[in-house]
């Protein structure tokens, strides 16, 4: 039972890390799209900042989840 629990925890951390990284990629796309609008003068800088913070935050969450999975697997 203990081994199964450890494997399930590692799998959970890897799946959530993957989902966080996918969300970071979506956020990076939004930041790029808002940057293009900003360059054309159609949007303010605030939307770029929000998208960039979102992207960085989810990159951190994803990397941290994979780091925890690596440590839990040992």
PDB file with one MODEL, atoms N, CA, C and O in Angstrom:
MODEL        1
ATOM      1  N   UNK A   1       0.821  -1.190   0.000  1.00  0.00           N
ATOM      2  CA  UNK A   1       0.000   0.000   0.000  1.00  0.00           C
ATOM      3  C   UNK A   1       0.874   1.267   0.000  1.00  0.00           C
ATOM      4  O   UNK A   1       0.541   2.255  -0.655  1.00  0.00           O
ATOM      5  N   UNK A   2       1.961   1.229   0.717  1.00  0.00           N
ATOM      6  CA  UNK A   2       2.826   2.395   0.811  1.00  0.00           C
ATOM      7  C   UNK A   2       3.446   2.745  -0.542  1.00  0.00           C
ATOM      8  O   UNK A   2       3.508   3.915  -0.922  1.00  0.00           O
ATOM      9  N   UNK A   3       3.901   1.726  -1.259  1.00  0.00           N
ATOM     10  CA  UNK A   3       4.504   1.938  -2.575  1.00  0.00           C
ATOM     11  C   UNK A   3       3.474   2.500  -3.555  1.00  0.00           C
ATOM     12  O   UNK A   3       3.780   3.404  -4.331  1.00  0.00           O
ATOM     13  N   UNK A   4       2.263   1.967  -3.518  1.00  0.00           N
ATOM     14  CA  UNK A   4       1.198   2.445  -4.403  1.00  0.00           C
ATOM     15  C   UNK A   4       0.869   3.909  -4.111  1.00  0.00           C
ATOM     16  O   UNK A   4       0.647   4.691  -5.035  1.00  0.00           O
ATOM     17  N   UNK A   5       0.838   4.272  -2.858  1.00  0.00           N
ATOM     18  CA  UNK A   5       0.582   5.657  -2.488  1.00  0.00           C
ATOM     19  C   UNK A   5       1.664   6.595  -2.987  1.00  0.00           C
ATOM     20  O   UNK A   5       1.372   7.702  -3.438  1.00  0.00           O
ATOM     21  N   UNK A   6       2.911   6.158  -2.910  1.00  0.00           N
ATOM     22  CA  UNK A   6       4.021   6.980  -3.389  1.00  0.00           C
ATOM     23  C   UNK A   6       3.941   7.167  -4.900  1.00  0.00           C
ATOM     24  O   UNK A   6       4.146   8.268  -5.411  1.00  0.00           O
ATOM     25  N   UNK A   7       3.642   6.079  -5.607  1.00  0.00           N
ATOM     26  CA  UNK A   7       3.521   6.160  -7.066  1.00  0.00           C
ATOM     27  C   UNK A   7       2.351   7.058  -7.446  1.00  0.00           C
ATOM     28  O   UNK A   7       2.465   7.855  -8.378  1.00  0.00           O
ATOM     29  N   UNK A   8       1.238   6.945  -6.746  1.00  0.00           N
ATOM     30  CA  UNK A   8       0.077   7.787  -7.025  1.00  0.00           C
ATOM     31  C   UNK A   8       0.401   9.256  -6.769  1.00  0.00           C
ATOM     32  O   UNK A   8      -0.038  10.127  -7.521  1.00  0.00           O
ATOM     33  N   UNK A   9       1.154   9.536  -5.729  1.00  0.00           N
ATOM     34  CA  UNK A   9       1.526  10.931  -5.431  1.00  0.00           C
ATOM     35  C   UNK A   9       2.431  11.493  -6.517  1.00  0.00           C
ATOM     36  O   UNK A   9       2.243  12.629  -6.952  1.00  0.00           O
ATOM     37  N   UNK A  10       3.405  10.714  -6.959  1.00  0.00           N
ATOM     38  CA  UNK A  10       4.304  11.166  -8.021  1.00  0.00           C
ATOM     39  C   UNK A  10       3.517  11.405  -9.306  1.00  0.00           C
ATOM     40  O   UNK A  10       3.733  12.403  -9.993  1.00  0.00           O
ATOM     41  N   UNK A  11       2.606  10.491  -9.629  1.00  0.00           N
ATOM     42  CA  UNK A  11       1.792  10.653 -10.828  1.00  0.00           C
ATOM     43  C   UNK A  11       0.935  11.903 -10.735  1.00  0.00           C
ATOM     44  O   UNK A  11       0.829  12.656 -11.703  1.00  0.00           O
ATOM     45  N   UNK A  12       0.319  12.131  -9.577  1.00  0.00           N
ATOM     46  CA  UNK A  12      -0.509  13.318  -9.372  1.00  0.00           C
ATOM     47  C   UNK A  12       0.323  14.599  -9.560  1.00  0.00           C
ATOM     48  O   UNK A  12      -0.119  15.535 -10.225  1.00  0.00           O
ATOM     49  N   UNK A  13       1.502  14.632  -8.984  1.00  0.00           N
ATOM     50  CA  UNK A  13       2.357  15.806  -9.116  1.00  0.00           C
ATOM     51  C   UNK A  13       2.778  16.029 -10.562  1.00  0.00           C
ATOM     52  O   UNK A  13       2.850  17.172 -11.013  1.00  0.00           O
ATOM     53  N   UNK A  14       3.056  14.962 -11.289  1.00  0.00           N
ATOM     54  CA  UNK A  14       3.450  15.112 -12.688  1.00  0.00           C
ATOM     55  C   UNK A  14       2.285  15.567 -13.558  1.00  0.00           C
ATOM     56  O   UNK A  14       2.469  16.391 -14.454  1.00  0.00           O
ATOM     57  N   UNK A  15       1.102  15.048 -13.309  1.00  0.00           N
ATOM     58  CA  UNK A  15      -0.071  15.461 -14.095  1.00  0.00           C
ATOM     59  C   UNK A  15      -0.405  16.922 -13.821  1.00  0.00           C
ATOM     60  O   UNK A  15      -0.660  17.682 -14.755  1.00  0.00           O
ATOM     61  N   UNK A  16      -0.408  17.324 -12.555  1.00  0.00           N
ATOM     62  CA  UNK A  16      -0.701  18.723 -12.257  1.00  0.00           C
ATOM     63  C   UNK A  16       0.397  19.637 -12.795  1.00  0.00           C
ATOM     64  O   UNK A  16       0.107  20.739 -13.260  1.00  0.00           O
ATOM     65  N   UNK A  17       1.643  19.197 -12.739  1.00  0.00           N
ATOM     66  CA  UNK A  17       2.730  19.990 -13.309  1.00  0.00           C
ATOM     67  C   UNK A  17       2.555  20.180 -14.799  1.00  0.00           C
ATOM     68  O   UNK A  17       2.779  21.273 -15.320  1.00  0.00           O
ATOM     69  N   UNK A  18       2.154  19.120 -15.492  1.00  0.00           N
ATOM     70  CA  UNK A  18       1.906  19.220 -16.929  1.00  0.00           C
ATOM     71  C   UNK A  18       0.773  20.202 -17.222  1.00  0.00           C
ATOM     72  O   UNK A  18       0.884  21.027 -18.128  1.00  0.00           O
ATOM     73  N   UNK A  19      -0.316  20.113 -16.456  1.00  0.00           N
ATOM     74  CA  UNK A  19      -1.434  21.032 -16.666  1.00  0.00           C
ATOM     75  C   UNK A  19      -1.023  22.479 -16.393  1.00  0.00           C
ATOM     76  O   UNK A  19      -1.432  23.384 -17.121  1.00  0.00           O
ATOM     77  N   UNK A  20      -0.229  22.702 -15.366  1.00  0.00           N
ATOM     78  CA  UNK A  20       0.254  24.055 -15.086  1.00  0.00           C
ATOM     79  C   UNK A  20       1.114  24.578 -16.240  1.00  0.00           C
ATOM     80  O   UNK A  20       1.019  25.749 -16.608  1.00  0.00           O
ATOM     81  N   UNK A  21       1.947  23.713 -16.805  1.00  0.00           N
ATOM     82  CA  UNK A  21       2.787  24.148 -17.925  1.00  0.00           C
ATOM     83  C   UNK A  21       1.953  24.431 -19.169  1.00  0.00           C
ATOM     84  O   UNK A  21       2.273  25.345 -19.929  1.00  0.00           O
ATOM     85  N   UNK A  22       0.900  23.669 -19.388  1.00  0.00           N
ATOM     86  CA  UNK A  22      -0.002  23.950 -20.512  1.00  0.00           C
ATOM     87  C   UNK A  22      -0.674  25.308 -20.313  1.00  0.00           C
ATOM     88  O   UNK A  22      -0.791  26.090 -21.256  1.00  0.00           O
ATOM     89  N   UNK A  23      -1.110  25.581 -19.097  1.00  0.00           N
ATOM     90  CA  UNK A  23      -1.709  26.888 -18.818  1.00  0.00           C
ATOM     91  C   UNK A  23      -0.691  28.014 -19.004  1.00  0.00           C
ATOM     92  O   UNK A  23      -1.055  29.102 -19.450  1.00  0.00           O
ATOM     93  N   UNK A  24       0.561  27.771 -18.673  1.00  0.00           N
ATOM     94  CA  UNK A  24       1.601  28.778 -18.885  1.00  0.00           C
ATOM     95  C   UNK A  24       1.800  29.039 -20.371  1.00  0.00           C
ATOM     96  O   UNK A  24       2.018  30.184 -20.769  1.00  0.00           O
ATOM     97  N   UNK A  25       1.730  28.004 -21.197  1.00  0.00           N
ATOM     98  CA  UNK A  25       1.864  28.184 -22.641  1.00  0.00           C
ATOM     99  C   UNK A  25       0.691  28.998 -23.186  1.00  0.00           C
ATOM    100  O   UNK A  25       0.878  29.862 -24.042  1.00  0.00           O
ATOM    101  N   UNK A  26      -0.508  28.725 -22.694  1.00  0.00           N
ATOM    102  CA  UNK A  26      -1.678  29.498 -23.107  1.00  0.00           C
ATOM    103  C   UNK A  26      -1.512  30.952 -22.680  1.00  0.00           C
ATOM    104  O   UNK A  26      -1.831  31.863 -23.443  1.00  0.00           O
ATOM    105  N   UNK A  27      -1.014  31.173 -21.464  1.00  0.00           N
ATOM    106  CA  UNK A  27      -0.777  32.535 -20.986  1.00  0.00           C
ATOM    107  C   UNK A  27       0.280  33.255 -21.799  1.00  0.00           C
ATOM    108  O   UNK A  27       0.170  34.457 -22.038  1.00  0.00           O
ATOM    109  N   UNK A  28       1.312  32.525 -22.229  1.00  0.00           N
ATOM    110  CA  UNK A  28       2.349  33.147 -23.065  1.00  0.00           C
ATOM    111  C   UNK A  28       1.760  33.567 -24.412  1.00  0.00           C
ATOM    112  O   UNK A  28       2.111  34.618 -24.948  1.00  0.00           O
ATOM    113  N   UNK A  29       0.874  32.750 -24.947  1.00  0.00           N
ATOM    114  CA  UNK A  29       0.199  33.118 -26.195  1.00  0.00           C
ATOM    115  C   UNK A  29      -0.652  34.361 -26.017  1.00  0.00           C
ATOM    116  O   UNK A  29      -0.680  35.228 -26.891  1.00  0.00           O
ATOM    117  N   UNK A  30      -1.340  34.451 -24.898  1.00  0.00           N
ATOM    118  CA  UNK A  30      -2.152  35.635 -24.617  1.00  0.00           C
ATOM    119  C   UNK A  30      -1.276  36.872 -24.441  1.00  0.00           C
ATOM    120  O   UNK A  30      -1.629  37.958 -24.900  1.00  0.00           O
ATOM    121  N   UNK A  31      -0.138  36.708 -23.779  1.00  0.00           N
ATOM    122  CA  UNK A  31       0.780  37.840 -23.594  1.00  0.00           C
ATOM    123  C   UNK A  31       1.304  38.315 -24.941  1.00  0.00           C
ATOM    124  O   UNK A  31       1.403  39.518 -25.180  1.00  0.00           O
ATOM    125  N   UNK A  32       1.635  37.388 -25.813  1.00  0.00           N
ATOM    126  CA  UNK A  32       2.117  37.755 -27.146  1.00  0.00           C
ATOM    127  C   UNK A  32       1.025  38.468 -27.949  1.00  0.00           C
ATOM    128  O   UNK A  32       1.281  39.470 -28.616  1.00  0.00           O
ATOM    129  N   UNK A  33      -0.188  37.935 -27.873  1.00  0.00           N
ATOM    130  CA  UNK A  33      -1.313  38.552 -28.578  1.00  0.00           C
ATOM    131  C   UNK A  33      -1.563  39.969 -28.062  1.00  0.00           C
ATOM    132  O   UNK A  33      -1.794  40.884 -28.852  1.00  0.00           O
ATOM    133  N   UNK A  34      -1.520  40.154 -26.746  1.00  0.00           N
ATOM    134  CA  UNK A  34      -1.722  41.487 -26.172  1.00  0.00           C
ATOM    135  C   UNK A  34      -0.570  42.419 -26.526  1.00  0.00           C
ATOM    136  O   UNK A  34      -0.778  43.618 -26.711  1.00  0.00           O
ATOM    137  N   UNK A  35       0.635  41.883 -26.622  1.00  0.00           N
ATOM    138  CA  UNK A  35       1.778  42.698 -27.028  1.00  0.00           C
ATOM    139  C   UNK A  35       1.577  43.222 -28.450  1.00  0.00           C
ATOM    140  O   UNK A  35       1.862  44.385 -28.735  1.00  0.00           O
ATOM    141  N   UNK A  36       1.090  42.367 -29.327  1.00  0.00           N
ATOM    142  CA  UNK A  36       0.820  42.818 -30.700  1.00  0.00           C
ATOM    143  C   UNK A  36      -0.227  43.926 -30.711  1.00  0.00           C
ATOM    144  O   UNK A  36      -0.094  44.888 -31.468  1.00  0.00           O
ATOM    145  N   UNK A  37      -1.261  43.810 -29.890  1.00  0.00           N
ATOM    146  CA  UNK A  37      -2.271  44.871 -29.781  1.00  0.00           C
ATOM    147  C   UNK A  37      -1.653  46.144 -29.215  1.00  0.00           C
ATOM    148  O   UNK A  37      -1.990  47.247 -29.643  1.00  0.00           O
ATOM    149  N   UNK A  38      -0.756  45.989 -28.259  1.00  0.00           N
ATOM    150  CA  UNK A  38      -0.089  47.145 -27.645  1.00  0.00           C
ATOM    151  C   UNK A  38       0.773  47.889 -28.667  1.00  0.00           C
ATOM    152  O   UNK A  38       0.780  49.119 -28.702  1.00  0.00           O
ATOM    153  N   UNK A  39       1.488  47.144 -29.485  1.00  0.00           N
ATOM    154  CA  UNK A  39       2.347  47.764 -30.497  1.00  0.00           C
ATOM    155  C   UNK A  39       1.513  48.553 -31.498  1.00  0.00           C
ATOM    156  O   UNK A  39       1.939  49.612 -31.961  1.00  0.00           O
ATOM    157  N   UNK A  40       0.331  48.048 -31.836  1.00  0.00           N
ATOM    158  CA  UNK A  40      -0.556  48.755 -32.775  1.00  0.00           C
ATOM    159  C   UNK A  40      -1.316  49.881 -32.098  1.00  0.00           C
ATOM    160  O   UNK A  40      -2.019  50.636 -32.771  1.00  0.00           O
ATOM    161  N   UNK A  41      -1.193  50.014 -30.787  1.00  0.00           N
ATOM    162  CA  UNK A  41      -1.870  51.085 -30.065  1.00  0.00           C
ATOM    163  C   UNK A  41      -3.311  50.770 -29.733  1.00  0.00           C
ATOM    164  O   UNK A  41      -4.091  51.677 -29.444  1.00  0.00           O
ATOM    165  N   UNK A  42      -3.677  49.506 -29.767  1.00  0.00           N
ATOM    166  CA  UNK A  42      -5.064  49.112 -29.530  1.00  0.00           C
ATOM    167  C   UNK A  42      -5.329  48.697 -28.083  1.00  0.00           C
ATOM    168  O   UNK A  42      -6.487  48.538 -27.699  1.00  0.00           O
ATOM    169  N   UNK A  43      -4.292  48.520 -27.281  1.00  0.00           N
ATOM    170  CA  UNK A  43      -4.475  48.066 -25.900  1.00  0.00           C
ATOM    171  C   UNK A  43      -3.433  48.724 -25.010  1.00  0.00           C
ATOM    172  O   UNK A  43      -2.415  49.232 -25.481  1.00  0.00           O
ATOM    173  N   UNK A  44      -3.710  48.702 -23.714  1.00  0.00           N
ATOM    174  CA  UNK A  44      -2.778  49.255 -22.749  1.00  0.00           C
ATOM    175  C   UNK A  44      -1.764  48.210 -22.284  1.00  0.00           C
ATOM    176  O   UNK A  44      -1.850  47.032 -22.631  1.00  0.00           O
ATOM    177  N   UNK A  45      -0.815  48.676 -21.498  1.00  0.00           N
ATOM    178  CA  UNK A  45       0.244  47.805 -21.008  1.00  0.00           C
ATOM    179  C   UNK A  45      -0.241  46.859 -19.907  1.00  0.00           C
ATOM    180  O   UNK A  45       0.379  45.823 -19.666  1.00  0.00           O
ATOM    181  N   UNK A  46      -1.331  47.204 -19.247  1.00  0.00           N
ATOM    182  CA  UNK A  46      -1.825  46.406 -18.124  1.00  0.00           C
ATOM    183  C   UNK A  46      -2.163  44.973 -18.507  1.00  0.00           C
ATOM    184  O   UNK A  46      -1.887  44.046 -17.745  1.00  0.00           O
ATOM    185  N   UNK A  47      -2.759  44.781 -19.680  1.00  0.00           N
ATOM    186  CA  UNK A  47      -3.123  43.428 -20.100  1.00  0.00           C
ATOM    187  C   UNK A  47      -1.885  42.577 -20.359  1.00  0.00           C
ATOM    188  O   UNK A  47      -1.881  41.377 -20.085  1.00  0.00           O
ATOM    189  N   UNK A  48      -0.845  43.198 -20.885  1.00  0.00           N
ATOM    190  CA  UNK A  48       0.404  42.463 -21.095  1.00  0.00           C
ATOM    191  C   UNK A  48       0.985  42.051 -19.750  1.00  0.00           C
ATOM    192  O   UNK A  48       1.450  40.923 -19.589  1.00  0.00           O
ATOM    193  N   UNK A  49       0.959  42.950 -18.801  1.00  0.00           N
ATOM    194  CA  UNK A  49       1.514  42.663 -17.478  1.00  0.00           C
ATOM    195  C   UNK A  49       0.749  41.534 -16.797  1.00  0.00           C
ATOM    196  O   UNK A  49       1.353  40.646 -16.196  1.00  0.00           O
ATOM    197  N   UNK A  50      -0.570  41.568 -16.891  1.00  0.00           N
ATOM    198  CA  UNK A  50      -1.376  40.512 -16.267  1.00  0.00           C
ATOM    199  C   UNK A  50      -1.075  39.162 -16.917  1.00  0.00           C
ATOM    200  O   UNK A  50      -0.911  38.160 -16.221  1.00  0.00           O
ATOM    201  N   UNK A  51      -1.004  39.133 -18.239  1.00  0.00           N
ATOM    202  CA  UNK A  51      -0.718  37.877 -18.942  1.00  0.00           C
ATOM    203  C   UNK A  51       0.696  37.381 -18.628  1.00  0.00           C
ATOM    204  O   UNK A  51       0.913  36.176 -18.496  1.00  0.00           O
ATOM    205  N   UNK A  52       1.641  38.287 -18.509  1.00  0.00           N
ATOM    206  CA  UNK A  52       3.017  37.890 -18.194  1.00  0.00           C
ATOM    207  C   UNK A  52       3.118  37.346 -16.769  1.00  0.00           C
ATOM    208  O   UNK A  52       3.806  36.352 -16.533  1.00  0.00           O
ATOM    209  N   UNK A  53       2.445  37.983 -15.830  1.00  0.00           N
ATOM    210  CA  UNK A  53       2.459  37.497 -14.448  1.00  0.00           C
ATOM    211  C   UNK A  53       1.790  36.132 -14.369  1.00  0.00           C
ATOM    212  O   UNK A  53       2.279  35.239 -13.676  1.00  0.00           O
ATOM    213  N   UNK A  54       0.675  35.964 -15.073  1.00  0.00           N
ATOM    214  CA  UNK A  54      -0.003  34.675 -15.133  1.00  0.00           C
ATOM    215  C   UNK A  54       0.933  33.597 -15.658  1.00  0.00           C
ATOM    216  O   UNK A  54       1.026  32.508 -15.092  1.00  0.00           O
ATOM    217  N   UNK A  55       1.626  33.914 -16.748  1.00  0.00           N
ATOM    218  CA  UNK A  55       2.543  32.960 -17.368  1.00  0.00           C
ATOM    219  C   UNK A  55       3.666  32.579 -16.412  1.00  0.00           C
ATOM    220  O   UNK A  55       3.952  31.395 -16.235  1.00  0.00           O
ATOM    221  N   UNK A  56       4.296  33.553 -15.803  1.00  0.00           N
ATOM    222  CA  UNK A  56       5.402  33.279 -14.887  1.00  0.00           C
ATOM    223  C   UNK A  56       4.942  32.494 -13.665  1.00  0.00           C
ATOM    224  O   UNK A  56       5.646  31.605 -13.186  1.00  0.00           O
ATOM    225  N   UNK A  57       3.765  32.827 -13.171  1.00  0.00           N
ATOM    226  CA  UNK A  57       3.240  32.134 -12.001  1.00  0.00           C
ATOM    227  C   UNK A  57       2.995  30.652 -12.317  1.00  0.00           C
ATOM    228  O   UNK A  57       3.356  29.783 -11.524  1.00  0.00           O
ATOM    229  N   UNK A  58       2.389  30.368 -13.459  1.00  0.00           N
ATOM    230  CA  UNK A  58       2.106  28.984 -13.790  1.00  0.00           C
ATOM    231  C   UNK A  58       3.355  28.230 -14.224  1.00  0.00           C
ATOM    232  O   UNK A  58       3.424  27.014 -14.047  1.00  0.00           O
ATOM    233  N   UNK A  59       4.334  28.913 -14.781  1.00  0.00           N
ATOM    234  CA  UNK A  59       5.625  28.270 -15.034  1.00  0.00           C
ATOM    235  C   UNK A  59       6.255  27.823 -13.720  1.00  0.00           C
ATOM    236  O   UNK A  59       6.781  26.714 -13.616  1.00  0.00           O
ATOM    237  N   UNK A  60       6.196  28.696 -12.722  1.00  0.00           N
ATOM    238  CA  UNK A  60       6.722  28.353 -11.402  1.00  0.00           C
ATOM    239  C   UNK A  60       5.975  27.157 -10.807  1.00  0.00           C
ATOM    240  O   UNK A  60       6.596  26.219 -10.308  1.00  0.00           O
ATOM    241  N   UNK A  61       4.631  27.194 -10.864  1.00  0.00           N
ATOM    242  CA  UNK A  61       3.838  26.094 -10.319  1.00  0.00           C
ATOM    243  C   UNK A  61       4.169  24.783 -11.012  1.00  0.00           C
ATOM    244  O   UNK A  61       4.297  23.748 -10.358  1.00  0.00           O
ATOM    245  N   UNK A  62       4.308  24.819 -12.333  1.00  0.00           N
ATOM    246  CA  UNK A  62       4.618  23.606 -13.080  1.00  0.00           C
ATOM    247  C   UNK A  62       5.991  23.058 -12.744  1.00  0.00           C
ATOM    248  O   UNK A  62       6.148  21.863 -12.495  1.00  0.00           O
ATOM    249  N   UNK A  63       6.985  23.937 -12.738  1.00  0.00           N
ATOM    250  CA  UNK A  63       8.346  23.496 -12.418  1.00  0.00           C
ATOM    251  C   UNK A  63       8.423  22.984 -10.978  1.00  0.00           C
ATOM    252  O   UNK A  63       9.089  21.984 -10.709  1.00  0.00           O
ATOM    253  N   UNK A  64       7.755  23.659 -10.068  1.00  0.00           N
ATOM    254  CA  UNK A  64       7.757  23.251  -8.668  1.00  0.00           C
ATOM    255  C   UNK A  64       7.085  21.889  -8.495  1.00  0.00           C
ATOM    256  O   UNK A  64       7.538  21.069  -7.696  1.00  0.00           O
ATOM    257  N   UNK A  65       6.020  21.650  -9.235  1.00  0.00           N
ATOM    258  CA  UNK A  65       5.338  20.366  -9.146  1.00  0.00           C
ATOM    259  C   UNK A  65       6.235  19.233  -9.649  1.00  0.00           C
ATOM    260  O   UNK A  65       6.286  18.166  -9.037  1.00  0.00           O
ATOM    261  N   UNK A  66       6.943  19.459 -10.761  1.00  0.00           N
ATOM    262  CA  UNK A  66       7.860  18.430 -11.251  1.00  0.00           C
ATOM    263  C   UNK A  66       9.030  18.231 -10.287  1.00  0.00           C
ATOM    264  O   UNK A  66       9.506  17.109 -10.114  1.00  0.00           O
ATOM    265  N   UNK A  67       9.490  19.301  -9.667  1.00  0.00           N
ATOM    266  CA  UNK A  67      10.570  19.184  -8.685  1.00  0.00           C
ATOM    267  C   UNK A  67      10.134  18.343  -7.494  1.00  0.00           C
ATOM    268  O   UNK A  67      10.879  17.487  -7.017  1.00  0.00           O
ATOM    269  N   UNK A  68       8.903  18.599  -7.014  1.00  0.00           N
ATOM    270  CA  UNK A  68       8.373  17.811  -5.896  1.00  0.00           C
ATOM    271  C   UNK A  68       8.184  16.347  -6.294  1.00  0.00           C
ATOM    272  O   UNK A  68       8.420  15.445  -5.491  1.00  0.00           O
ATOM    273  N   UNK A  69       7.758  16.119  -7.537  1.00  0.00           N
ATOM    274  CA  UNK A  69       7.577  14.738  -8.000  1.00  0.00           C
ATOM    275  C   UNK A  69       8.907  14.014  -8.040  1.00  0.00           C
ATOM    276  O   UNK A  69       8.988  12.835  -7.696  1.00  0.00           O
ATOM    277  N   UNK A  70       9.946  14.710  -8.456  1.00  0.00           N
ATOM    278  CA  UNK A  70      11.273  14.103  -8.494  1.00  0.00           C
ATOM    279  C   UNK A  70      11.747  13.720  -7.094  1.00  0.00           C
ATOM    280  O   UNK A  70      12.289  12.637  -6.877  1.00  0.00           O
ATOM    281  N   UNK A  71      11.527  14.644  -6.143  1.00  0.00           N
ATOM    282  CA  UNK A  71      11.939  14.376  -4.772  1.00  0.00           C
ATOM    283  C   UNK A  71      11.095  13.283  -4.133  1.00  0.00           C
ATOM    284  O   UNK A  71      11.612  12.487  -3.349  1.00  0.00           O
ATOM    285  N   UNK A  72       9.794  13.229  -4.455  1.00  0.00           N
ATOM    286  CA  UNK A  72       8.906  12.215  -3.860  1.00  0.00           C
ATOM    287  C   UNK A  72       9.194  10.829  -4.438  1.00  0.00           C
ATOM    288  O   UNK A  72       8.919   9.820  -3.789  1.00  0.00           O
ATOM    289  N   UNK A  73       9.743  10.772  -5.643  1.00  0.00           N
ATOM    290  CA  UNK A  73      10.021   9.485  -6.261  1.00  0.00           C
ATOM    291  C   UNK A  73      11.256   8.800  -5.730  1.00  0.00           C
ATOM    292  O   UNK A  73      11.460   7.613  -5.984  1.00  0.00           O
ATOM    293  N   UNK A  74      12.072   9.509  -5.010  1.00  0.00           N
ATOM    294  CA  UNK A  74      13.328   8.922  -4.495  1.00  0.00           C
ATOM    295  C   UNK A  74      13.079   8.109  -3.246  1.00  0.00           C
ATOM    296  O   UNK A  74      14.016   7.546  -2.679  1.00  0.00           O
TER     297      UNK A  74
ENDMDL
END
